[in-house]
């Protein structure tokens, strides 16, 4: 975030570098954004939650260092919400632009989603320690709607977004994770 723009609201937290930590980060961002005036079912909340899901999943999958957590920093200025996810793995950098993916592959679309949904995104070195911060920004209005007017997505991009969003449902991971515990969610 540019130094001259002081955040109106801020949220910082550390999470375990596990799928459960990524899910918790996504949920907390959704709750925090709701508290900041962007209700759960608004495009702003849903977009920021999906961006958070992708960035945290990437931190767990590609930035994981055993015994190290990832950090999430969320800020809102008057018209921009910025999500920063920091991990401790410096040698695994995301590509400069979203990579081309195999249409039959079940993974590899996270940065495509971030690029399609965010107004801006990028990668910076982690301050004061090894690692990196992947960030994304979304321009918003207080009423909970994106300020920018995006062009309609191409059908292939829309199909990609829908397919990836369906993979993010909690029930899929929770059912597999809890199958040995009588199927009850904790």
C-alpha positions, 0 to 999 in steps of 0.5 A: 500500500502506498505510504501516503495512504494511511489505512482506515482499517487493519487486520493482521494475523498469523496462521498455520501453513495447513489447509485448515489455516487457509480455510480459517484465514478465508473465513476471518477475512469474510467476517472482517470485511462484513464488519467493515460494511461489506455484507457477506453476500455482496460482490466485494465480500465474495470477491475478497474472500475468493482472492484470500482463498487463492492466495492462502492456498498458494501460500500453503501449497507453494510457500510452505516451510515446515514449522513456519506459519503464513501471515495475512494482512488486510487493510482498507483505505477509503476506496481500496482493500488490500490483502497481503499473504506472506510466507517464508519460502523465498525461492518459490516465486509466482510467475510474473503473470498468470501461467497458462494451464492445462484445461484438464488439470485440477489445479494451477488456476489460482493466479488466473482467478486473482488476476481476473478478480483483483484490480491489481496484484503482485509479489514483493520480498518479505520485509526483514526476513526470507520469504515473499508477500503476494498481494492483491487490491480491490477498489471498493465503495462503502456500499459494498460494491466494486467501484470499477466497471469490469468487462464481462468475462469470456465464457471460458474464463467464467467456466474456469471461475465457476469450476474453481469456486466449486472446488473451494467449498468447505464440505469437500475438504471437511468430509475427507478430513473427518471421515475417520472421526465419524463424519462429524465436523469440528 
